[in-house]
Amino acid sequence: MDVFLEIATVLLASSIKFLAGVTGALAFKFNFFKSVTVVTLGGFLGVLVFVNGIHYILGLIEKIRDKKNKPKRKVFTYTNKLIVIAKKRFGLIGIAAIIPLLSYPLGCFIALRFFKDKRKIVSYSFLSTFIWAVIVFSYKIFFSF
């Protein structure tokens, strides 16, 4: 029962924040394959939940805005400027690469605001999560921190 609880904890933590799942896997002393599998599955779960949930919420917001028929005034801030630069320079692949390092809700929100293809967002995020998990836990094996 303890093993199931440990796996569930790491899975839930990594579905919200990748590094929280990594920390949990290290704290519970999971081996390489268990760590990569559980953290990656948690990341996959987080991406699926947040991409679909945020897409639904953004659709509701658009419907509400359309009913009001008010013209949208765009506010251009320094943060928006940085996000647009990142979008132009790195594209969806670059944003998907940093999604695990930010947090899945924030990363999925940014990706959905700039790119409309949910399949690409999900698949690139899955690949990014898997690659980051392999890199982090390989580093642990070779350098034993």
BALOBA-1460 file (C-alpha; in Angstrom, 3 decimals):
// residues 145
<rec num="1" residu="m" x="0.000" y="0.000" z="0.000"/>
<rec num="2" residu="d" x="2.872" y="2.368" z="0.741"/>
<rec num="3" residu="v" x="4.306" y="1.863" z="-2.748"/>
<rec num="4" residu="f" x="0.960" y="2.754" z="-4.328"/>
<rec num="5" residu="l" x="0.728" y="5.896" z="-2.193"/>
<rec num="6" residu="e" x="4.275" y="6.937" z="-3.133"/>
<rec num="7" residu="i" x="3.573" y="6.441" z="-6.842"/>
<rec num="8" residu="a" x="0.266" y="8.320" z="-6.599"/>
<rec num="9" residu="t" x="1.967" y="11.205" z="-4.790"/>
<rec num="10" residu="v" x="4.704" y="11.539" z="-7.396"/>
<rec num="11" residu="l" x="2.184" y="11.132" z="-10.225"/>
<rec num="12" residu="l" x="-0.050" y="13.880" z="-8.852"/>
<rec num="13" residu="a" x="2.851" y="16.224" z="-8.095"/>
<rec num="14" residu="s" x="4.370" y="15.777" z="-11.535"/>
<rec num="15" residu="s" x="1.029" y="16.364" z="-13.235"/>
<rec num="16" residu="i" x="1.074" y="19.936" z="-11.941"/>
<rec num="17" residu="k" x="4.797" y="20.713" z="-11.794"/>
<rec num="18" residu="f" x="7.516" y="18.567" z="-13.347"/>
<rec num="19" residu="l" x="10.175" y="19.472" z="-10.804"/>
<rec num="20" residu="a" x="7.850" y="18.602" z="-7.903"/>
<rec num="21" residu="g" x="7.513" y="15.099" z="-9.359"/>
<rec num="22" residu="v" x="11.278" y="14.830" z="-9.779"/>
<rec num="23" residu="t" x="11.786" y="15.877" z="-6.172"/>
<rec num="24" residu="g" x="9.234" y="13.320" z="-5.005"/>
<rec num="25" residu="a" x="10.819" y="10.526" z="-7.031"/>
<rec num="26" residu="l" x="14.217" y="11.372" z="-5.587"/>
<rec num="27" residu="a" x="12.812" y="11.554" z="-2.047"/>
<rec num="28" residu="f" x="11.155" y="8.150" z="-2.373"/>
<rec num="29" residu="k" x="14.364" y="6.758" z="-3.934"/>
<rec num="30" residu="f" x="12.712" y="5.386" z="-7.081"/>
<rec num="31" residu="n" x="15.028" y="3.629" z="-9.541"/>
<rec num="32" residu="f" x="15.690" y="5.137" z="-12.988"/>
<rec num="33" residu="f" x="12.925" y="3.385" z="-14.917"/>
<rec num="34" residu="k" x="10.307" y="3.860" z="-12.212"/>
<rec num="35" residu="s" x="11.231" y="7.536" z="-11.875"/>
<rec num="36" residu="v" x="11.088" y="8.235" z="-15.597"/>
<rec num="37" residu="t" x="7.850" y="6.285" z="-16.020"/>
<rec num="38" residu="v" x="5.947" y="7.818" z="-13.110"/>
<rec num="39" residu="v" x="7.109" y="11.400" z="-13.692"/>
<rec num="40" residu="t" x="6.448" y="11.140" z="-17.438"/>
<rec num="41" residu="l" x="2.990" y="9.660" z="-16.926"/>
<rec num="42" residu="g" x="2.197" y="12.416" z="-14.442"/>
<rec num="43" residu="g" x="3.353" y="15.004" z="-16.955"/>
<rec num="44" residu="f" x="1.238" y="13.376" z="-19.672"/>
<rec num="45" residu="l" x="-1.775" y="13.459" z="-17.375"/>
<rec num="46" residu="g" x="-1.165" y="17.113" z="-16.521"/>
<rec num="47" residu="v" x="-0.782" y="18.122" z="-20.169"/>
<rec num="48" residu="l" x="-3.985" y="16.342" z="-21.176"/>
<rec num="49" residu="v" x="-6.019" y="17.785" z="-18.319"/>
<rec num="50" residu="f" x="-4.722" y="21.337" z="-18.623"/>
<rec num="51" residu="v" x="-4.768" y="21.589" z="-22.425"/>
<rec num="52" residu="n" x="-8.353" y="20.377" z="-22.603"/>
<rec num="53" residu="g" x="-9.483" y="22.328" z="-19.530"/>
<rec num="54" residu="i" x="-7.856" y="25.587" z="-20.572"/>
<rec num="55" residu="h" x="-9.127" y="25.174" z="-24.147"/>
<rec num="56" residu="y" x="-12.668" y="24.784" z="-22.781"/>
<rec num="57" residu="i" x="-12.323" y="27.805" z="-20.479"/>
<rec num="58" residu="l" x="-10.884" y="29.977" z="-23.266"/>
<rec num="59" residu="g" x="-13.829" y="28.961" z="-25.469"/>
<rec num="60" residu="l" x="-16.274" y="30.056" z="-22.770"/>
<rec num="61" residu="i" x="-14.475" y="33.367" z="-22.388"/>
<rec num="62" residu="e" x="-14.665" y="33.977" z="-26.138"/>
<rec num="63" residu="k" x="-18.419" y="33.272" z="-26.114"/>
<rec num="64" residu="i" x="-18.936" y="35.742" z="-23.279"/>
<rec num="65" residu="r" x="-16.868" y="38.383" z="-25.070"/>
<rec num="66" residu="d" x="-18.815" y="37.858" z="-28.299"/>
<rec num="67" residu="k" x="-22.110" y="38.423" z="-26.458"/>
<rec num="68" residu="k" x="-20.911" y="41.743" z="-25.061"/>
<rec num="69" residu="n" x="-19.820" y="42.943" z="-28.537"/>
<rec num="70" residu="k" x="-17.247" y="45.247" z="-27.036"/>
<rec num="71" residu="p" x="-14.098" y="45.852" z="-29.051"/>
<rec num="72" residu="k" x="-11.090" y="44.273" z="-27.379"/>
<rec num="73" residu="r" x="-8.350" y="46.698" z="-26.541"/>
<rec num="74" residu="k" x="-5.026" y="44.920" z="-26.496"/>
<rec num="75" residu="v" x="-2.621" y="45.847" z="-23.753"/>
<rec num="76" residu="f" x="0.998" y="45.405" z="-24.749"/>
<rec num="77" residu="t" x="3.215" y="44.866" z="-21.728"/>
<rec num="78" residu="y" x="6.847" y="43.915" z="-21.333"/>
<rec num="79" residu="t" x="5.859" y="40.323" z="-20.498"/>
<rec num="80" residu="n" x="3.720" y="40.124" z="-23.643"/>
<rec num="81" residu="k" x="6.690" y="41.389" z="-25.636"/>
<rec num="82" residu="l" x="8.923" y="38.633" z="-24.243"/>
<rec num="83" residu="i" x="6.308" y="35.988" z="-25.015"/>
<rec num="84" residu="v" x="5.906" y="37.219" z="-28.596"/>
<rec num="85" residu="i" x="9.682" y="37.217" z="-29.072"/>
<rec num="86" residu="a" x="9.839" y="33.642" z="-27.755"/>
<rec num="87" residu="k" x="6.990" y="32.628" z="-30.062"/>
<rec num="88" residu="k" x="8.666" y="34.092" z="-33.132"/>
<rec num="89" residu="r" x="12.132" y="32.862" z="-32.296"/>
<rec num="90" residu="f" x="11.416" y="29.350" z="-30.979"/>
<rec num="91" residu="g" x="7.867" y="28.524" z="-32.077"/>
<rec num="92" residu="l" x="5.741" y="25.788" z="-30.571"/>
<rec num="93" residu="i" x="8.702" y="23.453" z="-30.147"/>
<rec num="94" residu="g" x="10.533" y="26.013" z="-27.998"/>
<rec num="95" residu="i" x="7.494" y="26.726" z="-25.858"/>
<rec num="96" residu="a" x="6.788" y="23.003" z="-25.457"/>
<rec num="97" residu="a" x="10.394" y="22.486" z="-24.408"/>
<rec num="98" residu="i" x="10.007" y="24.844" z="-21.453"/>
<rec num="99" residu="i" x="6.516" y="23.713" z="-20.402"/>
<rec num="100" residu="p" x="7.871" y="21.148" z="-17.891"/>
<rec num="101" residu="l" x="10.208" y="23.719" z="-16.394"/>
<rec num="102" residu="l" x="7.463" y="26.306" z="-15.850"/>
<rec num="103" residu="s" x="4.366" y="24.460" z="-14.757"/>
<rec num="104" residu="y" x="1.863" y="22.565" z="-16.843"/>
<rec num="105" residu="p" x="-1.057" y="24.980" z="-16.281"/>
<rec num="106" residu="l" x="1.005" y="28.059" z="-17.183"/>
<rec num="107" residu="g" x="2.825" y="26.412" z="-20.082"/>
<rec num="108" residu="c" x="-0.353" y="24.980" z="-21.597"/>
<rec num="109" residu="f" x="-2.071" y="28.343" z="-21.248"/>
<rec num="110" residu="i" x="0.751" y="30.123" z="-23.085"/>
<rec num="111" residu="a" x="0.855" y="27.474" z="-25.803"/>
<rec num="112" residu="l" x="-2.917" y="27.596" z="-26.325"/>
<rec num="113" residu="r" x="-2.964" y="31.382" z="-26.503"/>
<rec num="114" residu="f" x="-0.472" y="31.434" z="-29.356"/>
<rec num="115" residu="f" x="-1.049" y="28.131" z="-31.145"/>
<rec num="116" residu="k" x="-4.443" y="26.642" z="-31.911"/>
<rec num="117" residu="d" x="-3.470" y="23.072" z="-32.879"/>
<rec num="118" residu="k" x="-4.129" y="21.079" z="-29.692"/>
<rec num="119" residu="r" x="-2.696" y="17.865" z="-31.152"/>
<rec num="120" residu="k" x="0.669" y="19.470" z="-31.802"/>
<rec num="121" residu="i" x="0.716" y="21.128" z="-28.391"/>
<rec num="122" residu="v" x="-0.040" y="17.829" z="-26.655"/>
<rec num="123" residu="s" x="2.393" y="15.745" z="-28.701"/>
<rec num="124" residu="y" x="5.280" y="18.226" z="-28.384"/>
<rec num="125" residu="s" x="4.612" y="18.586" z="-24.665"/>
<rec num="126" residu="f" x="4.595" y="14.809" z="-24.236"/>
<rec num="127" residu="l" x="7.907" y="14.510" z="-26.038"/>
<rec num="128" residu="s" x="9.391" y="17.387" z="-24.056"/>
<rec num="129" residu="t" x="8.287" y="15.868" z="-20.749"/>
<rec num="130" residu="f" x="9.792" y="12.498" z="-21.632"/>
<rec num="131" residu="i" x="13.090" y="14.010" z="-22.782"/>
<rec num="132" residu="w" x="13.383" y="16.167" z="-19.643"/>
<rec num="133" residu="a" x="12.663" y="13.159" z="-17.414"/>
<rec num="134" residu="v" x="15.339" y="11.071" z="-19.118"/>
<rec num="135" residu="i" x="17.853" y="13.926" z="-18.908"/>
<rec num="136" residu="v" x="17.201" y="14.672" z="-15.229"/>
<rec num="137" residu="f" x="17.287" y="11.075" z="-14.045"/>
<rec num="138" residu="s" x="20.276" y="10.210" z="-16.254"/>
<rec num="139" residu="y" x="22.106" y="13.090" z="-14.615"/>
<rec num="140" residu="k" x="21.199" y="11.582" z="-11.243"/>
<rec num="141" residu="i" x="22.690" y="8.219" z="-12.261"/>
<rec num="142" residu="f" x="25.934" y="9.638" z="-13.584"/>
<rec num="143" residu="f" x="26.538" y="12.313" z="-10.967"/>
<rec num="144" residu="s" x="24.650" y="10.892" z="-7.932"/>
<rec num="145" residu="f" x="23.404" y="14.027" z="-6.255"/>
